[in-house]
């Protein structure tokens, strides 16, 4: 008989509980698939069970709330008192990896259940009073009971799906328009739970386009936006936002002086100072900007799990999240495994999954191969994407940005931006031409001037 300790990971159990006590939003990430009985330590089972109860009652799972609940029900001493809870909290730095720890704990739990089932089957085999067909049936039940432990409740009967889909129509759950009529006519808009990739060569205007779409989401729909920039600093993004606001139609009544991006840079460099009119307009713009439900994170080493954590905190604070923007994919693909392509695929899959988990549209920016430079027609296409097979598979929409004037100074398409919708899982593909002011990032539909 094996005298070893059954499969378990006490450190992972402690990290999960510490994460829940530290970050009240962390329990959202594990409640669906982590069962209380999966914890090997009985005190850990009790603490997690209590946290789940509090969470489902809409209460926080912090140290004071959990310890008070346990004390009220006479269970605080049983789990080791407040000292035990404080110990769990003190040993935890953050809840960033709580999903991975939950997988570890469930893995150990299923292994323990497998050992238990195996022992039961052995005992059935030795019991000659059991008929063979009954023996096989009981053995199959034991194995199935183990496999059920690792099943997540993602599979639903169609009766539930049909009802939910019908209720969604009645509730008029929106797909948020992008603010560009011609683009909406193809892809309809940003649908919660989808991943859109905006790709192009450098200087095509990807960041400006994404900021324009973010501002549209905030103004047109009144929804919060989270921007994760691995390329620009927070202040650089802020200055771009100011330039765009200065030209935005809904602020025309303020008679703002247009603020060009290069004017801000030259002022900061001490080359050309801003005029008084520009400074007065910026003062008005700042008042607008501080009232926007915009969150910016410029951590250049951020991971998918960290983005998920930040977004959940914003959702908890704001109640909803209208758009998540990531700039850009390749900067998140660290070469830790020795194969950057695989890393990029993991990032794309992670963002696709995150969009579904958060039920939020995600807009991810991406570079395309420099191979387009060697072609006569330099408009990017699907094969120009890094790991195009993976990105094409996971993305719901793929939009390429192209400005012909960047390559051809004498082109007849001066000031025009082409948005090439190469993939639209729930819409139509096609090409949209819009007016683009590079100095401010302002985009206008050609239909406005038809």
N, C-alpha and C positions, 0 to 999 in steps of 0.2 A: 504494500500500500504506500502511495506517494505521500510523504510527510511534509512536502514543501507547502509554503503559503499559496493559497489559490491565486489565480491571476488577478492582479489589482494594481492600481497606481494611486497611492495615497496623495502624492504630490499634486497630481492632476485634479483630484477631488478637492483638495484645499485651494488650488488656484481658481477653480470654478466658483466655489463659494466666496472666496475673497473678492473675485471680480464682481459678483452679484452684489455684495455688500458695498463695494467701492463705486460701482456704476449702476444705478437703478435701471438703465436701459439694456444692460447686458443680458438680462434674463430673456428678453425677446428673441435672442439669437439661439437659445438652446431649449426653450420650453417645449417645442414641438416634438423633439426626438430624444430628449434626455429624461429618463424615468427616475423617480426617487430611489427605486429599488436597485438601480444600477450602481449606486454608491456602495462600496464595500464596508465602510465604517458606519455603524448604525447611527451615530451622532450626526454624521454628514447627511444621511437620509432624512433625519428629522429636520435639520436646518434647511435643506433644499425643499422639502415638502412644505415647510412654513413659508418660505420665500414664494413658492408657487401660489399658495393660498392668498397671500397678501397681494401679489401681482394681479391675480384674477379678480380681486376686490377693488382694483384700481389704486392700491396703496404702494408707497415706496418700499424698497427692500434694503434700506440702509441699516446700519448697526443698531440704532436706537429703536426703530420700528420692529425689527426682527426680535431683538432681545426682550422688548416689552411684551410682544405677542407670546413668546415662549414662556415668560414669567407668568403672564395671566393664565395660561393653560397648565401651569405647574410642570413645565418641561425644561426650564432653563438649566436646572442643576443636572438633569439627565444628560444634556449635551456637553457639559463641562463649564457651564456658567458664562458670564459675560467675558471672562478671560479667554475662553475658547474662541468666541466670535472676534474679539480684538486681535487675537493671534492670527486668525485667518486673514483679517484685514491688513495687518502689519506686514504679512509675508507677501502681499500682492502689490505689484507696481501699477498694473493696468489690466483692463479686461480685453485687450486687443486680441489675444489668442484663445479666447474662451471657446470658440467653435472647435478648434483643434483639440483642446483639452476634453471637450465633451465627447468627441469621437474616440479619444483614447479610453475614457471611462466606459463608454458603451462597448467598445471592443473587449475590454477585460470582463465586463459583465456577461457578454454573450459567451465568452470562453468558459466562464464559471458555470453558466447554464448548460453548456455543451458537456462539461465534465459530469454535472449532475444527471443529465439525460443519459449519458453513457453508462453511469453506474446503475441507473434504473433498468436500462436495457439488459445489462449483464445479469442483474437479479432476476429479471423476467426469464432469461434464458436458462438459469439454474432451476427455476420453479417448474418442475415437470407436471404440476397439477394444471398448468395453464395450457389450453388447447393451442395448437400451432397457429391457426388463423387469428385467434385472439392475441397471441403473442406478437405476431407481425403487426397487427392493427395498433396495439399499445405502443410498440416500438416506433411506428410511423408517427403516431401522435406526439411522442416525446421529441422526435426530430423536428416536426413541424412547429411545436411549441417554441423551440429554440430559434428557428428561422423567423418566426413572427416577432421576436424580441428586437430584431434589427430592421424591421420594416417601418418605414416612415409613412404617416397617413397622408400621402400625396395623391393616392389613387381614389377617385370618387366614382360612385355610381352616376350614370348619366341623368338620373332623375334630379339629383342635386345640382348638377352642372346646368341643366336646362332651366331649372327654376332660378338659379343665380344669374344666368344670362338674360332671362326675361326681366328680372328685377333691375338689372343694370340698364336695360332700355327704358323702363319706367322711371328710374331715378335720373336718367339722362346723364350718366357718368361721362364727362367730356373727354374728347381728344382735343388737346390744346393747339390752336392754329399757331403757325410759326410767325405770323405777321406779314408774310410774303404771299400774296394771293396766288401767284402763278405756281409757287412751290407747293402750297396747300392743295391746289387742284390736282397735283400728282400724288403726293404722299398723305394728304388730308391734314396731317399735323403731327405733333408729338403725342404719342399714346403712352400712358403710364405702363411701365413694365417692358419697354422696348429699348434697344440699343441702336443709336444712329452714329455712324462713323462719317466724319467730315475730313476728307483727305485732299492733299495737294502738295505741290512743291513749295519750298520756302518762298516767301513774299507774294503768295497768291491771295493772302488776306484771310487765312483760316481763323486766326485769333480774333480779328475784327468782326468776322461773320458771327462767331460764337458769342461775342459780347453783345452784338446787335440782337441776336436771338434771345439771349438772357434778359436784356432790357425789355424786349417785347413781352416775354413771359411775366415779368414783374408788373409792367404797366397795363398790358392788355388783359391779363387774367388775375392780377393781384396776388400772384403766387411767389413764395420764396425760391431763390436760386442759390445753389452752392457751386462755387468754382474752385477746382483743384488745379493749380498751375504749377507745373514742374519746370516751366521755361521762363516765366516772368515773375518779378517780385510783386507783392501786393500793391505797392505804390505805382509801379508801372501800369498795372491793370487799372488802378484808380484814375490815372491820368487819361488813359484811353477812354474810360467811361465818361469822364468830363467832356472830352472832345465830342463824343457821340451825343450826349445830352444837349450840348450847345446847338446841335443841328436837328434835334428830334422835333417832329411836327407838333406834338402835344404841348411843347413848351414855347411855341412861337409867340404866344401872347405876352411872354416875359421880355420880348425884344432882346434876346441874348446875342452878344457878339460871338460869332463863330470862333471856337478855340481850336486851332490846328495843333496836331500832336507835335510837330517840329518846333512850334513856337514855345511850347512848354519846355522842351529839351534845351533849346537855345537860351531860354531865360535861366534855367538851372545851371547852365554852363557859363553864364555871365557874358554871353555874346550879344544878345539882343533882349533887353528888358521888356516885359509885358507892358502894354499901355494901360492907362487907368480904366478905359472902357473894358478891356479884357479882364483886369483884376476885379472890377465890379461884377462882371458876368460870372466869373469863377466863384465869387462869394455867393451869388444866387444859386449856382450849380451845386455848390457844396451843401446848401440847405436841402436841395432835392435829393442829392446822393445819400445823405445820412438817413433819410426817411425810407430808402429802398430796402426791401427784405432780402438783402444780398449778403452772402457769407463767402469769404475768400480764404483759401488755405494755400500757402506757397511752399509747403514742405517738399523739397525736391527728392526726398527719400521715402515718400509716403507709399504705403502698400494698399492693396484692395481691402484688407480687413480694417485698416485704419480709416479708409474712406467710408466704409460701411458704418463704423462706429461714429464718425463725425456726422454722417447723414442722419443716423438714428437720433442723435442728440438734437439736431435741428428740427426733425420731425416732431420730437417730443415737445420742443419749445414752441414751434410755430403751428403745430397741428397738421401741417401738410408741407410737401416739398414739390415744387412745380417742375424743376429741371436740375440735373446734375451735369456739370461740364468738366471734362478732364482734358488738360492740355499738357502733354500729349502722350499717346500710347508708347512710342518707342523709348521715351524717357523713363517709363515705369518698368521696362524690360531689362532688368539687370542681367549681366552675363555671369551669374553665379554658377550655373551648371555647365558652362562651357559651350552652350548653344543658345545664342541670342534669339533665334527663330522660335525655339520651343518656349522660351520665356515670354516672348511676345504673344504667342498663342495662349499661354496660361493667363496673361493679363486680360486679353480679349474675352476669354471664356469667363473669367472672374467678374468682369464688368457686366457681361450679359446676364450672368446669374444674379448679380447684385441688383440689376434693374428689376428683375422679377421679384426678388425678395423684398425690395423696398416699395415695389409698385410705383416706380418713378421713371420717367424717360431720362435716359443718359445720353449725352452727346460727347463722343470721344473724338479728339482730333488725331490725325495720323499723317505721317510723311509718306510720300510715294518714292519709288525708285528713281535715281538720277538717270536711269535709262531713257526716260522720256526726252531728255535733252538731245539725244542722238537721232531722234526721229524728225521727219519733216512736219508731221502733225504732232504737236507736243501736248495735245489734250490727254490727260491721264485716263487709263482704263483699268479694269479690275486686276489684270495681271501685273500692274505696276505696284500694287500694294505689297508690302512685306508680308510673307506668309499669307498670300492672297486667298489660298484655299480655306484656311482657318477663319480669317476675317470675313470672307464672303459667307461662310457657313453660319457664324454666330450673329452677325449684324442683321437687324431688321431692315435698316436703310443704309445705303452707302451713297454719299454725295461727294463728287469731286469738284474742287474749286479751280477755275482757270481764267486767267486774264491775258488775252492775246497781246495787249500792249506791252507786257513785260518782255516778250520775245520779239515783237515786230513794232518798231517805233512808228512806222508809217501805216499801221493798220487802220481800217475804217471803224474799228470797234473801240475807239478811245473811250475810257471811262466806263466800259462795260465789264461786268463780271458774269461768267457762265457758271451756273450751278448744274452740274451733270448728275442727275439721279440715276445711278447705274443699277441700283437694286432697291426695290420697294416691296417688302414681303406682303404688305397689306394694301398696296396701291399700284400706281403705274410708273414706269420708268420714263425718262424724257430729259429734255434740256430746257433750262429756264435762263433767260438773260435779264439781268437787273442792272440799274445804274449804281456805281460804287465810287464813293468819294474816299480815296485812300487816306487823305489827311485827317479825316474825322471818323472813318469807319461807317458812315451813313450809307444805307442801302435803300433804294427806291425801286418800286415796280415800274416797268416801262408803261404799264397800263395807265399810270397816273398822267402820262404825257401824251397818250394816244388821242 
